[in-house]
Amino acid sequence: MGKQKTKLEIKEEFKHYYGQKPKAYAGYVDEPSEKKILDLFEDIGGRLNILPSYLFTIACGEGLSKHYLDKKTSSYYNNKGGLMTDKAMSAFSILGLDFFGSPKEFPRIKKYLPSDYNEGDEYVSYNAERNERYGKEAVPSAYFDGFQSAIEGFSAVLAHRIELFDKQRKKLGYALPTEDEKAYWYYAYFQGEGDANRALETNKDYSFLAHQAAASPEVHRLCLERVATWRYLLAFNIFSR
């Protein structure tokens, strides 16, 4: 039996292959005390047919790891080190859902949510302020009433973007994508569905390693990082798939 690779060696391999260094998210979900986190992503991912490991990767990349699961920076832990899952959390700052509170968004994602999920119970809308090149802008985001509602809302948005990708690829007559291609384009659609639609058509196929496939260099970089991070997370065998 050969020498087992170190985490750093595995990371470097993915960095070399994808061109972006993977983030380390395994440490937020690999301990017995974090099983409720693991179970929630397994349950919701299973219901929506999204790989739980991928769902977790995308959520962490949007801010869940840094602003919610990281004990060093999070305000969601009690004095005994327990995660408080019933505390309100921002869709904007923790999950990158800038427009979750828009009246146009909920009808699009409703079919992916539990039947009793609604505004006023699971979430409330509010105007978040974000910085743009031209100055500050108010966007219709939301506050979730707790961790489960937040992940359900986030997963519904991602599921809708996956639906848009599938519609576009079928319209264009493309063959079935590989798992890596799915991971790249799912996130491109999460970043911006209109730009992703146009990029997928312009690109003529799913390829993304040899050239910029997403609409902008920054989104392309983020997509590569998410794919590399997801593959790195899979190396720890934490999730069922």
C-alpha positions as CSV (number, residue, x, y, z in Angstrom):
1,M,0.0,0.0,0.0
2,G,1.4,3.4,-1.0
3,K,1.9,6.4,1.1
4,Q,-1.4,8.1,2.0
5,K,-1.6,11.7,0.6
6,T,-1.8,14.6,3.0
7,K,-4.6,17.1,2.9
8,L,-2.2,19.7,1.5
9,E,-1.1,17.3,-1.3
10,I,-4.8,16.6,-2.2
11,K,-5.5,20.3,-2.2
12,E,-2.5,21.0,-4.5
13,E,-3.7,18.4,-6.9
14,F,-7.1,20.0,-7.2
15,K,-5.5,23.4,-7.5
16,H,-3.4,22.2,-10.4
17,Y,-6.3,20.6,-12.2
18,Y,-8.9,23.3,-11.7
19,G,-6.7,26.3,-11.5
20,Q,-8.2,27.4,-8.2
21,K,-7.3,26.4,-4.7
22,P,-10.1,24.6,-2.9
23,K,-11.6,25.9,0.3
24,A,-11.6,23.6,3.4
25,Y,-15.3,23.2,4.5
26,A,-15.1,19.6,5.8
27,G,-14.3,20.8,9.3
28,Y,-17.7,22.4,9.7
29,V,-19.6,19.2,9.4
30,D,-17.4,16.3,10.3
31,E,-17.9,16.0,14.1
32,P,-20.7,14.2,16.1
33,S,-21.9,17.6,17.5
34,E,-22.5,18.8,13.9
35,K,-24.6,15.8,12.8
36,K,-27.8,18.0,12.7
37,I,-26.1,20.1,10.1
38,L,-25.1,17.0,8.1
39,D,-28.6,15.5,8.4
40,L,-30.3,18.7,7.2
41,F,-28.3,18.9,4.0
42,E,-28.7,15.2,3.4
43,D,-32.5,15.4,3.9
44,I,-33.0,18.5,1.7
45,G,-30.6,17.5,-0.9
46,G,-32.3,14.1,-1.1
47,R,-35.7,15.7,-1.5
48,L,-34.6,18.1,-4.3
49,N,-32.2,15.6,-6.0
50,I,-29.2,17.9,-5.4
51,L,-26.0,16.2,-4.1
52,P,-25.9,17.1,-0.4
53,S,-22.1,17.6,-0.6
54,Y,-22.5,20.1,-3.4
55,L,-25.4,21.9,-1.7
56,F,-23.3,22.3,1.4
57,T,-20.3,23.5,-0.6
58,I,-22.3,26.2,-2.4
59,A,-24.0,27.4,0.9
60,C,-20.6,27.5,2.7
61,G,-19.1,29.5,-0.2
62,E,-21.8,32.1,0.0
63,G,-21.1,32.8,3.7
64,L,-22.5,30.0,5.8
65,S,-19.1,28.8,6.9
66,K,-17.6,32.2,7.7
67,H,-20.7,33.9,9.2
68,Y,-22.6,30.9,10.8
69,L,-20.6,27.8,11.3
70,D,-17.2,29.2,12.2
71,K,-17.0,29.5,16.0
72,K,-14.3,32.1,15.8
73,T,-16.5,34.6,14.0
74,S,-20.1,33.5,14.5
75,S,-22.6,34.8,16.9
76,Y,-24.7,31.7,16.5
77,Y,-23.1,29.7,19.3
78,N,-24.2,29.7,23.0
79,N,-21.8,30.0,26.0
80,K,-21.4,26.2,26.0
81,G,-20.4,26.0,22.3
82,G,-23.7,24.8,21.1
83,L,-25.0,26.0,17.7
84,M,-28.2,28.0,18.0
85,T,-30.4,26.9,15.1
86,D,-33.5,28.9,16.0
87,K,-31.9,32.4,15.7
88,A,-32.9,34.6,12.8
89,M,-30.3,34.8,10.0
90,S,-29.9,37.1,7.0
91,A,-30.4,35.7,3.6
92,F,-28.2,38.5,2.3
93,S,-25.1,38.2,4.4
94,I,-25.0,34.5,5.3
95,L,-26.3,32.8,2.1
96,G,-25.8,35.3,-0.7
97,L,-29.6,35.5,-1.4
98,D,-29.7,39.2,-2.3
99,F,-33.2,39.0,-3.9
100,F,-34.9,36.3,-1.8
101,G,-37.5,38.9,-0.5
102,S,-38.5,40.0,-4.0
103,P,-42.2,39.3,-4.8
104,K,-41.0,37.9,-8.1
105,E,-38.7,35.3,-6.5
106,F,-41.0,33.3,-4.3
107,P,-43.5,32.1,-7.1
108,R,-40.5,30.7,-9.0
109,I,-39.1,28.7,-6.1
110,K,-42.4,27.7,-4.3
111,K,-42.6,24.2,-5.8
112,Y,-39.2,23.4,-4.3
113,L,-40.2,24.4,-0.7
114,P,-42.4,22.6,1.9
115,S,-46.1,23.3,1.3
116,D,-46.4,25.3,4.5
117,Y,-43.4,27.5,3.8
118,N,-44.4,31.2,3.5
119,E,-43.5,34.8,4.2
120,G,-44.3,35.8,7.8
121,D,-43.5,32.4,9.2
122,E,-40.3,31.1,7.7
123,Y,-39.0,34.4,6.6
124,V,-39.6,38.2,6.5
125,S,-38.5,40.5,3.7
126,Y,-36.2,43.5,4.3
127,N,-34.1,45.8,2.2
128,A,-30.4,45.0,2.5
129,E,-27.7,47.5,1.4
130,R,-25.0,46.3,-0.8
131,N,-22.0,48.1,-2.4
132,E,-21.8,48.5,-6.1
133,R,-19.3,50.3,-8.4
134,Y,-21.7,53.2,-8.7
135,G,-22.5,53.3,-4.9
136,K,-24.8,51.7,-2.4
137,E,-27.9,49.8,-3.6
138,A,-30.9,48.5,-1.7
139,V,-31.9,44.9,-2.6
140,P,-35.0,43.0,-1.4
141,S,-33.5,40.2,0.7
142,A,-34.9,38.5,3.8
143,Y,-34.4,37.2,7.3
144,F,-35.1,33.5,7.9
145,D,-36.5,32.5,11.3
146,G,-33.9,29.8,11.8
147,F,-31.3,27.5,10.3
148,Q,-33.7,25.0,8.7
149,S,-35.8,27.6,7.0
150,A,-32.7,29.3,5.7
151,I,-31.3,26.1,4.1
152,E,-34.7,25.2,2.7
153,G,-34.9,28.6,1.1
154,F,-31.3,28.5,-0.2
155,S,-31.8,25.0,-1.6
156,A,-35.0,26.1,-3.4
157,V,-33.2,28.9,-5.1
158,L,-30.4,26.6,-6.2
159,A,-32.9,24.0,-7.4
160,H,-34.6,26.6,-9.5
161,R,-31.3,27.7,-11.1
162,I,-30.6,24.1,-11.9
163,E,-34.0,23.8,-13.6
164,L,-33.1,26.9,-15.8
165,F,-29.8,25.3,-16.7
166,D,-31.5,22.0,-17.7
167,K,-34.0,23.9,-19.8
168,Q,-31.3,25.8,-21.6
169,R,-29.1,22.8,-22.3
170,K,-32.0,20.9,-23.7
171,K,-33.1,23.9,-25.9
172,L,-29.5,24.0,-27.3
173,G,-29.5,20.3,-27.9
174,Y,-26.4,19.6,-25.7
175,A,-25.6,16.1,-24.5
176,L,-25.8,15.2,-20.8
177,P,-23.1,17.1,-18.8
178,T,-20.5,15.4,-16.6
179,E,-20.7,15.9,-12.8
180,D,-17.9,18.6,-13.0
181,E,-19.8,20.4,-15.8
182,K,-23.0,20.3,-13.7
183,A,-21.1,21.7,-10.7
184,Y,-19.6,24.5,-12.8
185,W,-22.8,25.6,-14.6
186,Y,-25.1,25.2,-11.6
187,Y,-23.1,27.8,-9.8
188,A,-22.8,30.0,-12.9
189,Y,-26.6,30.1,-12.9
190,F,-26.8,30.8,-9.2
191,Q,-24.6,33.8,-9.8
192,G,-26.7,35.1,-12.6
193,E,-29.2,33.2,-14.7
194,G,-29.4,35.6,-17.6
195,D,-25.6,35.9,-18.0
196,A,-25.3,32.1,-17.6
197,N,-27.9,31.4,-20.3
198,R,-26.1,33.6,-22.8
199,A,-22.7,32.2,-21.9
200,L,-23.8,28.6,-22.3
201,E,-25.1,29.3,-25.8
202,T,-22.0,31.3,-26.8
203,N,-19.7,28.6,-25.4
204,K,-21.2,26.0,-27.7
205,D,-20.7,23.3,-25.1
206,Y,-20.0,22.8,-21.4
207,S,-16.2,23.1,-21.5
208,F,-14.7,25.4,-18.9
209,L,-11.1,24.2,-18.0
210,A,-9.3,25.4,-21.1
211,H,-11.0,28.8,-21.3
212,Q,-13.4,31.2,-19.6
213,A,-16.9,29.8,-19.9
214,A,-18.9,31.9,-17.5
215,A,-19.9,35.4,-18.5
216,S,-17.2,37.2,-16.5
217,P,-13.7,36.4,-15.3
218,E,-14.7,36.7,-11.7
219,V,-17.7,34.4,-12.0
220,H,-15.5,32.0,-13.9
221,R,-13.0,32.0,-11.1
222,L,-15.7,31.5,-8.5
223,C,-17.2,28.6,-10.5
224,L,-13.8,26.9,-10.7
225,E,-13.2,27.4,-7.0
226,R,-16.6,25.9,-6.1
227,V,-15.9,22.8,-8.3
228,A,-12.5,22.3,-6.8
229,T,-13.8,22.8,-3.2
230,W,-16.7,20.4,-3.8
231,R,-14.2,17.7,-5.1
232,Y,-12.0,18.3,-2.1
233,L,-14.9,17.9,0.3
234,L,-15.8,14.6,-1.3
235,A,-12.3,13.3,-0.5
236,F,-13.4,13.2,3.2
237,N,-16.4,10.9,2.7
238,I,-18.6,12.9,5.0
239,F,-21.7,13.0,2.9
240,S,-23.6,10.1,1.3
241,R,-22.9,11.6,-2.1
